[in-house]
Amino acid sequence: VDDAATLLGEERGNLTGATHAGAFRAGLVALLLWLLPVAALVVLAPGSVFTDLATYFSKLAVLTFGGAYAVLAWVAQAAVGTYGWLEPGEMLDGLGMAETTPGPLIMVLQFVGFMGAFREAGWAMPLVAGTLGGLLTTWVTFAPCFAWIFLGAPYMERLRANAALAAALTAVTAAVVGVILNLSIWFAIHVVWQQVWRVDAGPVSMELPVPGSVNWLAAVLSVLALIAVFRLKLGMATVLGGAAAIGVLLHLAGLI
């Protein structure tokens, strides 16, 4: 479809110099609001969990792309395997909690930040530490987004016409599919199997399930969910509601 035939293509006029300057100033303010707290933590509290949260989630904001489920693949592996802020089952709990409300990404990141600070800060009031960890995680993850929006807005129309950039973004889209598949496999391994073992081969590492540790209830529920979605073509709300109801019944029966 020709851009002129789209709603976006109906826009008229170029940005003025004053508009460029305003967008640049807004972007600069967003950068300062993001980087100054991170720099202060690095200088004043090196090695603390708050510094780890600020630096890790700042890198997350800069380096990740592809939406919430692409981001969560890195978060899950770093929070569990690298930093040890959560156990695999707790990461699954966080994702399950987030999926009950709109905005799963921000909910999961707040949960990870809360649990990391709650456990690692060593404060006499861990709930206060956890609350600050959740707020800090949210701030350093989403404040950079405003910087990218304001700094990139004046050049967006020019970038849309760049064939090389369009081709690169097509490749990025394909890569994101693989990243989301990685997340699915990670969660599936930790849901269906109760134990995993880590395999390291140089710079590459992976977690493989221990065959004898299958959680049969989780495996059966997973198979039923796949049948409901792909075979019976049931809606997502029906599948989630049914799975939740079965889980509650199994819990009441003392099976999980």
Salt bridges, closest charged atoms under 4 A:
ASP3 OD1 - ARG160 NH2 3.26
GLU90 OE2 - ARG119 NH2 2.34
GLU157 OE1 - ARG160 NH1 2.82
ASP200 OD1 - ARG198 NE 3.53
GLU207 OE1 - HIS190 NE2 3.03
GLU207 OE2 - ARG198 NH1 3.95
